[in-house]
């Protein structure tokens, strides 16, 4: 079967693009927006509407494969590709990519994805968001051609068993870090709350005291609202480098603080994502590794999660090989083609690193569903409820897609369906 036509349509993502450097520099809130000067190239304002582009592939039999190009909320920061603008991307896709798609025979997914992953124009690779969307559409095209789930295609091509096991889901609260936690507890989310601790004075506290109070509140709230006494979610909090910014980069000092947080966590397993951001990959690896080793020396069970500067498949391998952390976030849009997400999960699992298949609130329902198929097929240790910052919508999309995948895959393994 061949791709008959390719169409590219503009859309909105489920959240916004934020100038992270401007926020870290102290930009002030004004309702939902931020006030102040932008810092990162391409931004017209510190917060601006997120954009996406749908890749729509009409196959010879009339079926349509779809993938969404999307980029992370904090585009242009932490070593990532620049701000993604649909008005700039669509003309390029129509002029340069459409001729490469129309008339193309559908081949194994990995071969098709690799062809676009390595593609260069004027010496530059395609934007990560473009590679992300194209690969999703190609994966769906292969699944339609094979009459299989996308998860089954990934499992087959990577030599994995048929999808059968549920992947724990991580809920993200956004700034509504109290009410959304209540929702997460009522729905018994596996891991919570993310927390969005991206401001020292407002959220962390100059000495980390506000985060410690929040962790203590989380423990009390779970105990108060849980319906089953054995419901004990892991606590996973993203601090966006604020701990290092507030306390300094001494690994011992940070480890002492995290040990206090562990006590406040009341027996809940505690993950801290991005405790420092030193603005350069090699130093980030070195600093995170020092913190990880200091925690181990103290006998502290807090788990460090890498995020900033751990963007690509190659980065994930470097962080993993260095033993820089306990878990890496595989931030799906940053890796380009979604095949790199699968390969990252498998690399982590083969080398003793916990694989958190994350992403961003700033994706779409289409990209989120495609990611669920990869997470289940590759056997990620954790996957993010996305898109959006409202929790319920993203959790519905990810959880329900996972249940559908597992139901069909199990039925096929029992011979109930072909």
N, C-alpha and C positions, 0 to 999 in steps of 0.2 A: 504494500500500500504506500501511496505517496501523499505528501502535503500538497493540497490543491491551491489554497490561498492562505495568505497571512495578513492579518489586520492588527493594527496597534491603536489602542484606545486610551485616552487619558482618564485618570481617576484620582480620588482622594485616598490617602492611607487613613488608618484608624486613629492616628494621633497627630503630632506636630513635629517639625524640625526645631531643635533648640540649639542655640549657640552656647555650648557647654563652657567654653573658656570665659565667656562674658558672665555666665552665671557664677562660676567659681570665683571670678574677680569681684563679686559682690553686687551684681545687678539686683535691683529691688523689684518686688512684686507690685503689680497694679491690677487687682482682680486676677484674671486668668493669664494676663500677659506680663512681660517683664519690661522695665524701663531702664534705659541706659544705652551706651554705644555698643555696637557689635564689635567682635574681635576676630572671628573666623571668616576667612574669605568666602564670598558668595552670599552671605546673609544680609538681607535688607533690614531685618529686625531680629531681636534676640529670639523671639518665638514666631514662627510662621507656619502656615498650613502645610501639612504633609501631603506629598503627591505620590502617585503611582502610575504605572503604565501597564495595561493588560496586553499580553501577547496571545492572540487568538489564531489558532491554526485549524483551518477547515480541511479535513481529510477527504480522500476520494469517496468514501462512503457517506459523506455528509456529517459525520460526527465532528465535534469541535473540542480540541485540546486547549486548555487555558493555563497560563502562568502569569504571575504578577511581578513586575519589576518594582522593588521597594528598597528603601534605605533606612538605616537606623535613625533614631531620634537625634542622637548627637553626631550627625554627619560632619565630616571635615575635622574631627578631633581624634586624638589617640592613634594617629597613623592611618586613619581611614580615608577612603576616596572622598572627593569634594561633594558639596551639596548637589542633590539629584533634582533636576528640573525637567518636568515632562515636556514643556514647550521647546526645550533644546534637544531632547532625546528622540521624540517621535519623528521629526524630519530625518534624523540620522538612521533610525530603524527602517523607515520607508525607503530611503535611498540606497543604503548599504547592506542591510540585513535581509530585507524582503527577498531580493533576488537569490540569496543563499538558501532560503527556506522553501520557496515555491518550486514544486517539481522534485523536491528531495525525497528519496526513498527512505521510509522509516526503518532504521537499523536498531541494533541493541542500544539501549539508553546510554551506556557509558561511552560508546564510540561517538554518538552524536554530541553528547555534552562536551567531550574532550575537544572536538573540532572547534566549537565556539569558545571554549575556555582559553585556548591558545591563540585565538584570532587577534590580529593587530591591524590597526589602521594608522598610518603616519607614525609608526613606531610606538603606538600606545595600545594597550589592551582595552577591551570593553570595560566600561564602568561596572563595578561589582553588582550594582542593582540590575543592570541589563543582563549580565550573565546569570544572575539569580532567576529572573523571570523567564528567560529563554529556556533554561534547564528544566524548570517546572513544566513548561508547556511541552517540551520534548519527552519528559518522563510520562506525562499524561498521554501523549500521542502513542508512545510505545505500549502503554497499558491498554489503550483502546484497541490498538492493532492486535495485541496478544489476547484480548478479552480477559484481562486480569486486573487486579488492584495494583495501584502504584507500589504499595508495600510489597506485593508479591514479586513485582518486577525487580525491585531493589534487592530483595532477599535472593532471588534467583541469580542475578548478575554478580552479586558479591559472595556467593557460596554460603549464604546464611540459611538456617532452617526457616520453615514457613512461620509467619507471624503468629504468636500464640500467647505472649505475655504482655500484660499491661505495663506501661511505663509510668512511674509516679509523675504527678503534675504539680507544678510550682505556680502558685497564684501571686500576681503582682498587684499591689494596692494603689500605686500612684500616691499622690499627696493625701488622698483620703485614707490615711493609714490606720484609722480607728474603725470607722463604719465598715470599710471593706474587709477588715479582719473578721468582724462579726459574721459577714456573709461567708467568708472562707470556712470558718468553724462550722457554721450550720450545714455547709455542703461537704464537710469533712475532707478538705483539700489536703493532699499529702504533705506539702511543704508550703510555708508562708513566712512573711508577708511581702518580701522584697523591701518595702519601706521607703525607697527613694530618699535616702539620707544624703542629700547632695549640698547641704548648707551647714556650715559649722555652727553659727550662732543660733539658727532657728531649729535645727534638727539633731545635731550631734552634741552640742555643748562644747565650750572651750576646753574642758577637761574630759569630755566624753560622758558627762553626767546625764545629759538628756537622752542619749541612746540607751544608757543603762536603765534609766527609768522606764523607757519604752519597752525594753526586753522584759522587765519585771511585770509591766502591765500585760504584755502578751501572755505570759505564763498564767497570770490570774484570770485573764479573759478566756483562755482555753478551758481552764478548770471550771469556770462558771457556766459556760455555754455548751460544752460538749454533751452529746446525748449518750455516749458510751464511755465508760471509765478507761477503756484501753485506747481511746483516740489520743494520740500523742504526736502531733506533726513535728517534723523538723523545722527549725527556725533558720531562715536564710535571709540575710540582710545585706543589701548593696549600699556601700558607704561612699562610693565614688572618690576614693582617695582622701576623704576628709580626716580620717584618723591620723594619717601621716602629716597632713597639713596642720592639724591642731597640736599633735603631740611630738612632732619631729620624726625623723627617719631611723632613730635608734631601735633596732630590732628587739632588744631586751625590754625597752620601755613599752613598745607596742604589745609585746607578748604578755607583759604584766597586766596591761589594761584588758586584753582579751581574756586572760584568766579570770579577771573579776567579772567580765561579762558572762563567762561560762557558769560561774556560780549563780548569777542572776537568772540564767536560763532554766534553772530548776530541773535539771535532768533531761531537758529537750536537747537533742543534738543541734549544735549551733554552727552555721556556716557564715563566714564573713567574706563578702565579695569586694574586691578592689580596696583593701585597706590603705594602699598608697598609690599614687600616680606620679612617677618621677619624670614623665614626659619623654622617655626614650626606652626602646625595647630592651637592650642589653642590661641597662641599669634596673629596669623593672624586674627582669628575671632575677638578677642578683639580689635585689632588695626583698622581693617576695620569698626567695629561697632562704634568706637569713631569718625572716620572720617565721617561716615554716619550721626551720631547724630550732629556733629559740622556743617555739611552742612544744616541740618534741622533747627538748631538754628539760622543760618544766613539767612534763607529763600532762600537758593541757590538751584536751580533746577538741578544741575549736578547729574547724576545718577552713583553710584559706582557699578562696576561689579567685582565679585569674580572669580578668576581663580586658581592661584597657591594654593596648599593645599586644594583645593575643588575638589577632584578627583573622589571619589566613591559616590555611592548612599547614603551611611551613612554620608559622609562628606557634601553632598548637603543638607541633612536633618538638620545637625548641623548648617551650615551657615544660613539656612532658619529659623530655630527655634530661633536662636539668633538675627535675624533681623540685620545681619552683613553688609548687602548691599541692593541694590535695585534690582539687577539682578545677577543670577549665570550663569556662563558658564558651560554647561553640556558637558564636553569634551569627546565625545563619546568613543574613544579607551580606555581612562583611566578607564571607568566604567566596563570594561569586557563585559559581554553579553549585546547585544543591548536591551534586555528587561529592563535592568536597566536604559537605556536612557528613554524609555517610562515611567517607573515608576517615574523617577526624574522629568520629565516634569509635570506629573500629580500631584506629591507632591507639586511642586512649585505653580502650578495653584490653588491648594486647600488651600494654606497658604499665598496667597498674594505676592508671589515672582515672578518677571518676569523670564521666562524660556528661556534662549538663548541656543538652541541646536547647539553647536559648533562642535569642532573636531580639525582637524589639516590639514595643507597643505600637510602633509606627508602621506595621505591616498591614496586610489585608486578610480577609477571610480565605481567599484563594491560596496565598502563600502559607498561611497557618495550617491549612488542611494538608497541603503537600508535605510540610514538615512533619506532621504527625505520621504520615506513611513512612518517612525515612527513620524517624525515632523508633517506631515499632519494629521495623525491619532490621535496623542495625543494632537494636538493643541498648539504647541510651539509658543512662542511670536516672535521668531527670529530664523533663521537657517543660517548656514554659507555656502557661495559659496566655494566649495572644490571639488577636491584636487588641489594642485599646488599653485604657487605664481604668475602666469601670469594673473590672474583674469578671462580672457575670457573663458578659458577651463572649470574651475570650475563652473563659472556662467552658462555656457551652459548645463553642466551635471545636475546641481541642478534645474535650472529653467525649463528646458525642461521635466525632469522627473516629476516635480510637475504638469506641464500642462497636461501631459499624465494621471497621476493618477486622477486628478480632472475631466478630460473629461470622462474617463471610469466610475468613481464612479457616476457622475451625470447621465450618460446615463443609468446605472443600476437602479438608483433611479427612473427614469422616465419609467422604464419597457421596454426600447428599446433593452436591451440585458439581457441575463440570467446570 
